Amino acid sequence: MGNNYRMVAKTLFGFEDILAEELRNLGAMEVENGVRSVSFLGDKGFMYKANLCLRTALKIVKPLKSFRARNEKELYDGIYAIRWEDLITVHQTLAVDAVVHSEVFNHSLYVALKTKDAIVDRFRNTQGKRPDVDLKHPDLRINIHIQKDVCTVSLDSSGASLHHRGYRSATNIAPINEVLAAGMLLLSGWDGQSDFLDPMCGSGTIPVEAAMIACNIPANINRREFAFEKWSDFDADLFEKVTESSLNKTREFHHKIYGYDKAPSAIRKAKDNVRNANLSEYISIEQSDFFATEKNTEGKLHMVFNPPYGERLATDMERFYASIGDTLKQGYPGTDAWFITANMEALKYVGLRPSRRIKLFNGRLESKLVKYEMYEGSKKAKWNN
């Protein structure tokens, strides 16, 4: 028990509950929801596992210290007091990210600079030399969070956001964030127990995430690096054990995942990304216009997609969303269809009533994840049986 400490996993709005569930399933203790974050207890091996396996986390940070910062001097002194020499040498590099929700400090970049000053001043005063800043690949990434007058200093164990899974070499114009894709799939109840279709797959992110969930493949297995690998206490053997044990928990998937897109360029990119993720045996990418297709599988079909929403003309939008509704009604009985949209007006033209509406954000756009249940035969027949 003595080796456990509190960590915080950051996520997107609306994913707190599914991230908490993911953490519990992995074995985290004392899991508590925050806003766009979930805190939990675990040891070093669990921190490695959380980075490797969590699908809906953007970052895992390890809090070092919290203190009151009512002004600039208190901020500087609080940072200066931390024993940074235990975490980094003068020959290594650092980077600071800051998030502020405070009346005293209203500029995150300024807080980041002030933090950096305090750290390098401590080194200069105690060792006559200072570590350099490297914003791209630092040896130590420091996370500052100021809420009102409380400053929390954490170490960022992930580095680049965890949505950078490492399999996506090619994207189309507006690719969906991998964490958003995984969260939508988990919210939709996708568990790999049926065939799956993304009818507007773009560069293939949703089918790849769907296959990784179905086969229980660690979300970040294709990633090149995590920030904790540069920490002074990094345990390479432990990380290898954690990776091996996570890979041993993968499972067979006995259905098929399909991705359609009508743009040849998207199809090429999607196939590349599926190949990069080593998932070609599970995912079939086909050039097809969804509006000219019908269900080609027996039994239940699970559908999740992110329809393109560009700056289309209003009438075009109406026709586009009406076509989604018509295609589902006419061609896809026995299907649970989920999609995300930021265009609330256009949803009316689908002509079907959603059975679920979940508020999410796609980037900065407030969006809804909606579910349409297409029954086999008519709804009446289903109830009369």
Backbone hydrogen bonds, N-H to C=O, Kabsch-Sander energy under -0.5 kcal/mol:
donor,donor_aa,acceptor,acceptor_aa,energy
4,N,1,M,-2.0
5,Y,42,G,-2.9
7,M,40,F,-3.0
8,V,61,V,-2.5
9,A,38,V,-3.2
10,K,8,V,-0.5
10,K,59,K,-2.6
11,T,36,R,-3.0
15,F,12,L,-1.9
19,L,15,F,-2.5
20,A,16,E,-2.3
21,E,17,D,-2.1
22,E,18,I,-2.4
23,L,19,L,-2.6
24,R,20,A,-2.4
25,N,21,E,-2.7
26,L,22,E,-1.7
27,G,23,L,-1.0
27,G,24,R,-0.7
28,A,23,L,-2.7
29,M,41,L,-2.1
32,E,39,S,-2.9
34,G,37,S,-3.3
36,R,34,G,-0.6
38,V,9,A,-2.4
39,S,32,E,-2.9
40,F,7,M,-2.3
41,L,29,M,-3.0
42,G,5,Y,-1.9
47,M,43,D,-2.0
48,Y,44,K,-2.0
49,K,45,G,-2.3
50,A,46,F,-3.0
51,N,47,M,-1.9
52,L,48,Y,-2.0
53,C,49,K,-2.9
54,L,50,A,-2.0
58,L,10,K,-3.8
59,K,10,K,-1.0
61,V,8,V,-3.0
61,V,59,K,-0.5
62,K,155,L,-2.9
64,L,153,V,-3.8
65,K,153,V,-1.6
67,F,151,C,-2.2
69,A,149,D,-3.0
75,L,71,N,-1.9
76,Y,72,E,-2.7
77,D,73,K,-3.1
78,G,74,E,-2.2
79,I,75,L,-2.1
80,Y,76,Y,-2.8
81,A,77,D,-1.9
82,I,79,I,-1.3
84,W,82,I,-2.1
86,D,83,R,-1.6
87,L,84,W,-1.9
88,I,84,W,-1.6
92,Q,89,T,-1.6
94,L,132,D,-2.1
95,A,140,L,-1.9
97,D,142,I,-2.9
99,V,144,I,-2.6
101,H,146,I,-3.3
102,S,105,F,-0.6
106,N,104,V,-0.6
111,V,107,H,-1.9
112,A,108,S,-2.3
113,L,109,L,-2.2
114,K,110,Y,-2.6
115,T,111,V,-2.2
116,K,112,A,-2.3
117,D,113,L,-2.5
118,A,114,K,-2.1
119,I,115,T,-2.2
120,V,116,K,-2.8
121,D,117,D,-2.5
122,R,118,A,-1.8
123,F,119,I,-1.8
124,R,120,V,-2.8
125,N,121,D,-2.8
126,T,122,R,-2.0
127,Q,123,F,-3.4
128,G,123,F,-0.7
128,G,124,R,-1.2
129,K,123,F,-0.7
132,D,92,Q,-1.0
134,D,94,L,-2.1
139,D,93,T,-0.9
140,L,93,T,-1.4
142,I,95,A,-3.1
142,I,140,L,-0.6
143,N,154,S,-3.3
144,I,97,D,-3.0
144,I,142,I,-0.5
145,H,152,T,-2.3
146,I,99,V,-2.5
147,Q,145,H,-0.6
147,Q,150,V,-2.5
148,K,101,H,-3.5
148,K,146,I,-0.6
149,D,147,Q,-0.5
150,V,147,Q,-2.3
151,C,67,F,-3.2
151,C,149,D,-0.6
152,T,145,H,-2.9
152,T,150,V,-0.5
153,V,65,K,-3.1
153,V,151,C,-0.5
154,S,143,N,-2.9
154,S,152,T,-0.5
155,L,62,K,-2.5
156,D,141,R,-2.9
157,S,60,I,-2.2
157,S,155,L,-0.8
158,S,60,I,-0.5
162,L,58,L,-3.1
164,H,161,S,-2.2
165,R,163,H,-1.9
169,S,167,Y,-1.1
181,A,177,N,-2.6
182,A,178,E,-2.6
183,G,179,V,-2.5
184,M,180,L,-2.5
185,L,181,A,-2.1
186,L,182,A,-2.5
187,L,183,G,-2.9
188,S,184,M,-1.9
189,G,186,L,-1.3
190,W,185,L,-2.2
195,D,300,K,-1.0
196,F,256,K,-2.4
197,L,302,H,-2.4
198,D,258,Y,-2.3
201,C,198,D,-0.6
201,C,260,Y,-3.3
204,G,201,C,-2.9
208,V,204,G,-2.1
209,E,205,T,-2.7
210,A,206,I,-2.6
211,A,207,P,-2.2
212,M,208,V,-2.3
213,I,209,E,-2.1
214,A,210,A,-2.5
215,C,211,A,-2.4
216,N,213,I,-0.9
217,I,212,M,-2.4
219,A,53,C,-0.6
220,N,52,L,-2.7
221,I,218,P,-1.6
223,R,220,N,-1.4
227,A,158,S,-0.8
228,F,157,S,-2.1
229,E,226,F,-1.5
230,K,227,A,-2.1
231,W,228,F,-1.3
234,F,231,W,-1.7
236,A,234,F,-0.7
239,F,235,D,-2.3
240,E,236,A,-2.2
241,K,237,D,-2.4
242,V,238,L,-2.6
243,T,239,F,-2.4
244,E,240,E,-2.7
245,S,241,K,-2.8
246,S,242,V,-2.1
247,L,243,T,-2.3
248,N,244,E,-1.6
249,K,246,S,-1.1
250,T,247,L,-1.3
251,R,215,C,-2.6
257,I,282,Y,-2.0
258,Y,196,F,-2.9
259,G,284,S,-2.5
260,Y,198,D,-2.6
261,D,286,E,-1.4
267,I,263,A,-2.0
268,R,264,P,-2.2
269,K,265,S,-2.0
270,A,266,A,-3.0
271,K,267,I,-2.6
272,D,268,R,-2.0
273,N,269,K,-2.6
274,V,270,A,-2.5
275,R,271,K,-2.2
276,N,272,D,-2.7
277,A,273,N,-1.6
278,N,275,R,-1.9
279,L,274,V,-2.4
282,Y,279,L,-1.7
283,I,279,L,-1.6
284,S,257,I,-3.0
285,I,283,I,-0.6
286,E,259,G,-3.1
286,E,284,S,-0.5
288,S,261,D,-1.4
288,S,286,E,-0.9
290,F,288,S,-0.8
292,A,289,D,-3.0
293,T,290,F,-2.1
295,K,331,G,-3.2
301,L,334,G,-2.0
302,H,195,D,-2.4
303,M,301,L,-0.5
303,M,336,D,-2.9
304,V,197,L,-1.3
305,F,338,W,-1.9
312,R,310,G,-1.9
317,M,313,L,-2.2
318,E,314,A,-2.2
319,R,315,T,-2.5
320,F,316,D,-2.8
321,Y,317,M,-2.7
322,A,318,E,-2.3
323,S,319,R,-2.3
324,I,320,F,-1.6
325,G,321,Y,-2.0
326,D,322,A,-2.7
327,T,323,S,-2.7
328,L,324,I,-2.3
329,K,325,G,-2.6
330,Q,326,D,-3.0
331,G,327,T,-2.6
332,Y,328,L,-1.5
334,G,374,M,-0.6
335,T,332,Y,-0.5
335,T,374,M,-1.6
336,D,301,L,-2.3
337,A,335,T,-0.7
337,A,372,Y,-2.9
338,W,303,M,-2.8
338,W,336,D,-0.5
339,F,370,V,-1.9
340,I,305,F,-1.5
341,T,368,K,-2.1
344,M,342,A,-1.0
347,L,343,N,-1.1
348,K,344,M,-0.6
348,K,345,E,-1.2
349,Y,346,A,-1.7
350,V,347,L,-1.6
351,G,348,K,-0.9
355,S,371,K,-2.7
356,R,371,K,-0.9
358,I,369,L,-2.4
360,L,367,S,-2.3
361,F,13,F,-0.5
362,N,365,L,-2.6
363,G,361,F,-0.7
365,L,362,N,-1.9
366,E,364,R,-0.5
367,S,360,L,-3.4
368,K,341,T,-2.7
369,L,358,I,-3.0
370,V,339,F,-2.9
370,V,368,K,-0.7
371,K,356,R,-1.9
372,Y,337,A,-3.1
374,M,335,T,-3.2
374,M,372,Y,-0.7
375,Y,373,E,-0.7
382,K,378,S,-1.6
383,W,379,K,-2.1
384,N,380,K,-2.0
385,N,381,A,-1.1
